[in-house]
Amino acid sequence: MPDAKKWANSEDGSFKRQVSSFRETISASHPVFKPGKGRYWLYVSLACPWAHRTLITRVLKGLTSVIGVSVVHWHMDEKGWRFLPAGDGSKDKCFEPSAGIACTPESQSTAGVTSESTRAGVDGTPDHNYGFARLSDLYYKAKPDYQARFTVPILWDLETETIVNNESSEIIRILNSGVFDEFADPQTNPLDLVPLKLESQIEEINSWVYDHINNGVYKSGFAESQEVYEREVTGVFEHLDRLEHILSVNYKAAVTKYGEKDAASRLYLINEQLTEADLRLYPTIVRFDPVYVQHFKCNLSTIRAGYKMIDLWLRNMYWNHSAFRSTTSFDHIKLHYTRSHPRINPLAITPLGPKPDILPL
C-alpha cells in the first residue's frame, strides 16, 4: 500500500486501484502450475486487508503445512515492502513458515518502535526462500522488465520460481477450489467457502462490498478533493447501513431458531454459514475502528458505536474462528497505516485507541 500520491492519479483527485499483473491458476490440468505440497508459497503483509484474506483462507482450508508464508515488515517506504534481514526470525515460532501465523500479543504502547525496528517474529520475517531484501526482488525475478507496483499478496511457485498470481480474490478461489485438499491437514474439515447453491448470492454481495466498503475506505482516505472525499465516505456508510440491515434480519431469524444465547455464533451474511462473503468483508471491518475511522477520515461513526449487528458479526468472526483471530495483528495494522502514508499522517504518530482493539464476545 504505497503513498497516496502514487494512487490517486485521476484528474478529479479520486483513487484508482492498479489491476493485478499475474493471473494464472493452479490445477491438475494446468500445463505448468499443478498442485503439490510444499511447492507454493505466500508472501503477505499482516497489515494489508487483501493479503489478510489469503491468510485466513489458508488456515480455513487446512493448508498451513502445505503452503509456506513469509511476512513483510509492517512499514512501507518509498521503495515498497521489505523483509527482515536474512537469518532474523526464520525459526521464530510466531512466524513458522510451515505452520499458521500466531500473532503476538498487542502492544500497549508503540513508543520507541521505529520504522527500522527488526524484532524477529514481531515486525515480520525474512524472505525464507531467497533471502531477498525487498518484495520487488521477487517481482523482478519473475519478470525482469516489470514496471508496475509491488503488491501483496503473492502466490509464488518454488518450482518454476515465478509468480502464479497476485490478485487476492483469485488466490482465495485457488485455495478454496479443492486442488490442495489431498494434502490438507486431516484434522481440518475443509470448508467450501463458495458452495454452488450460494455462489450467485456470494458474488452479488462481494460486488458491492468490494466497491463501496473494501475499496471505499481507500477511496475516502486517498481522495484529493473535498468533493470526492464526501462522495466516497457517504457511500461507505450507506453500504454499512445495508450490511447492518442484512445482519439484523439474519440475527432475528437466528434468535427465533436457536434462541438469543446461540444466535451470535450463527450470525453470517448468508444462510447461517461462513462463506467467502464473510471472509472478504472481515479484513475491512476489523480495521475500521482501529485505523479507518481516524486515518482515512471514515468518522461518521465507529462500528462498535453505530452498527450493533456488524459489531456482533465481527466479534463472532474474531472470537469464534481461530483462523480469523490468529491472522489478525492490530500492531501491524496500526503501525503500517499511520507510519507508511506521510502525506496523510506526516508526523507518523500512531493513536493508542480504540481500547480494546475489538470488544469481547
N, C-alpha and C positions, 0 to 999 in steps of 0.2 A: 504494500500500500504506500505509494510514493507521495511526495509533496503535492498539494492540491494544484499548484500551477501546471504540473505535468498532466493533470486530468481534466480540469475544467477548461477546455480549449475551444468551445464554440463561441460564436460572436456575441451571443446574448449572455455569456457567463455561466451557462449550465454545464453540468458534469456529464461527460461521455465516457463510458467504460470501454476499455480495449477488448477486442474479440480475441479469444484464445487461438494460438497458432498450431498446437499439436492435438489432433483429434482422432487418433487411432483407437481401436478397441482390442480386447483380448478374447479369443475364443478358440475352441479346438479346431475349427476350420480355417482360422486365420493363417495366411502363408508364413507369417513371421512371429506374431505375438500369441503364443499358445500358453495355456495355463501351466503353472508349475509352482511347487513350494520353494520359497527362497529365491525365486528368480526376480521378483518385482519389489520395488522399494518406494515408500512415500517420503517426499520432502515437504515439510509443513512449517507453518508458524502457529503457535498456540494463540496468538493474538488475532489472527485472520479468521473471520467467520466462514469464508469459503473453504479454507483448509480444514476448519473445525468439523465441518460436515463429513469430510472423508475419514477423519479420525474416529468419529462416532460410528460410522458405518463399519469400519474395520473391526471395532470391538463387537458390535452387534452381530456381525456375521462370523465371529469366532476365528478371525484371521490374524490375530496378534502374533502367532508363531509362524505364519505363512508369508506375511508381507512386513518387512522391516520398516523402521521410520527414523528419520533424522529431523531435528528441530532447530530452526534458525534462531539466532539471537532476537530478542524482542525489539531491539532498536533498529530502525531502518534509516540509513544515512543517504547522502546524495548518490552513492553507488549501489544502493539497494540493500537486499538482505545479506547477512553474513553468518558464518558458522563460528563456533568457538574454535580456538586453535587446536590443531590436530593433537590428539593424545589427552585432551582435557575432558574428563567426564564420560569417556567412551564406555566405561564399565559401571557408571553410576546407575544404581537400581531404579532411580526415578525415571530415567530415560533409556532403559534397556531396550535396544532396537528390536529384539525378538519377543518382546512382551508388550503389555499395554502401557500407555502413558499413565503415570501415577503422579499427578500434580502435587507439588509440595504445599504445605500449609501457607496460607496467605500472610503477607507481612502486615503488621500493624502500622508500620511507617516505611516509606521508601526513601527517607532522608539518608544520604550517603551512598545510595545506589546511583551510579552514573551510567551513561551510555557505553562506557568502556568496561563495565563490570563483566568478569568472566567466571562467575560462580558455577563450577561444574555441576551439571544436573539441575541447575536453578535458572540460569539465564538462557540455556539452550544446550546444544550438543555440538560436537564436531561433525563434519561430513564423514560418516563411518566407512564409506566405500573408497573415496579417492583422497581424502584429506584436503579437499578444496577449501579455500578461504571464503569464497563468495558463491551464492546461488547462481550468479551469472556465469561462473565457470562451467556449470552443468549445461546451461543453455548453449554456450559456445562449443562444448564437447559434442553436443547433439547436432548443432548447426553452426558451423564456424562463421557464417555470414549473418547470423541472427541480429535483428535490428530493433525489435520491439522491447517492451518492458519485461523484467524478470520477476514473474509472479509465482506465488504458491497457491494451491498445491501442485506438485509434480508427481506423476506416476512414472517411475523410471524402470527400464528394463536392464538388469545387470548383465544379461547375456549378450545383447547387441549394443549395449552401452549407449542408449539413446532414450529420449522422452517418448513415452507412449501417448500420454495425454496430459494436458494442463488445464482442462476445463472441469471444474469441480462437479458440476451437475452430471457430467458424463462419467467421471471417475466413480461416483457413488452408484451409478447404474451398472458399471462394470463389476464392482464389488458385490452388488446385490444380484447379479444375473445368474449366479449358481456355478460359474466356471471354476470357482475355487472350493466348492462345497466338499469335494472328496478329500481335501487337505485340512479342512476346518477342525477346530478343537471339538472332539466328540462330547465334551461336557457342555458345549453350547448348543442350543436348539436354534439353528439359523432361522432368522425371521425374514419372511418375504416382505420387503418394505413397499413393493408395488404390486400387490395381488391384482390379477387381471380384472376381476369384477369391480375393483375400486379405481382402476387406472384413470378413467376419464375424470372422476371426482378429484383425484390427486393432481392431475395435470391442470385442471381448472383453478384449484386453489394455488398451486405453485405459480401460475402465470401472474396473478395479481399480487401475491405476496412478494414475489421477486421484484416486480417493477415498482411497487409503492411502499414496501417495507424493507426487504433486504437491501435493495439498491436505493430506496427512497431516503434512508438516513444519510447515505453518501451524497445524494443529490442535494439534500438540505445543507449538509455540513460543508460541502465544497462549492456551493453556489457563490458566484462572484458579483451578484447584484441583489438588492433588497427584494425586488420584484420576483426574481427566480426563487430565492430562499422562501419567501412567504407562500408561493405556489406549491413548492415541494413539501414544506413542512406541514402545510394544511392537508396535503394528500396523504402523508404518513398517518396523521391522526384520524382522518376519515376512514382509512382502511384498518387501523387499530379498532375503531368502533365496529367495523364489520366483523372482525375477528371476535370481539367481545360478544357480539350477538350470537354468532355460531356456537361459541363455547357455553354461553348461557343456556341455549336450547339443549345442548348436549348434556350439560350438568343437571338440568331439571329432569331430563329423561333418565339419567343415571341414578338420581335420588329416588325416583319413582320405582325403579327396577331393583336397586341394590341397597337403598337406604342411605342416609346422609353420611354415615361413618365410612362407607366404602366408595362413595361416589367420586371423590377426588382422584382415587387411584384408577378410575375408569375414564378420566377426562382426557379425551383426544379430539383431534379435529374431525375425524371420520370414524363412524361405526365402532366406537369404544375400543379401538385398537391402534397401536403405534404404527404409523406409516411414514413414508418419505415426506409427506406434507408436514408432519410434526418435526422431523429431523431437519428440514430446510428452514423452518421458522425459528427453531430454538437458538441457533447461534446469534441471531439478531436480538431476540428478546432478552437473552441472558446478558447481553452487553448494553442494553438500553439504559437502565438506571445508572450503572457504573460509569459509562462514558458518553453515550449518545445524547443524553439529556443536556449535559453541560458542553461537551466538546463539539458536538455537531448542532448545538442550539435547538435540539428537539425537546423543548422545555414547556410545551403547552400542558404537559402533565407527566408524572412518572408512571411507570406500570403499576407499582405497588400501591400508589395512592388513587389512581384514576381508573384502573382496569382490574377489578376484583377477579374476574374469571380468567383473564390472561395470566394474572399473577398466580392463581391457584394451579393453572395448567403448567406454568413454568416450574413451580415448586414440585409438582408431580413428576415432571421430566427429570429434574435435577436429583431429587432425593430418592425416588423410587427406581431409578435406572442408573446403574453404576457406569454404563457406557457414556452417559452424558456428564455425570459428576466428575469422573476420573479424567476426562479430557478437557475440563474447564479450568483455566488458570486465570484468576482475576488479576494476579500480579502482572502477567504478560499482557493482558488486555489493557489495563490501566496505564502501564508504563509505555507500551508501544504507542498508543494513540496520542498521549499527552506529550511525548518526547520525540516523536518522529514527524510531526507536522508543524514546523516552526512558523509557517505563515498563519496558522490558526492559533497556536499557543507559543508565542516567541520566547517566553521565559522558561518554558519546559517545566512548569510546576504541576505536580500530579496531585489532584484533590484526594483527600483522605476518604471521603464518603462515596456512596452511602454506606452506612453500617447498620446491619451486616450487609455483605455483598448480595446475599439472597436470603429471604426470610425462611425460618424453619417451616417444615411441613406441618 
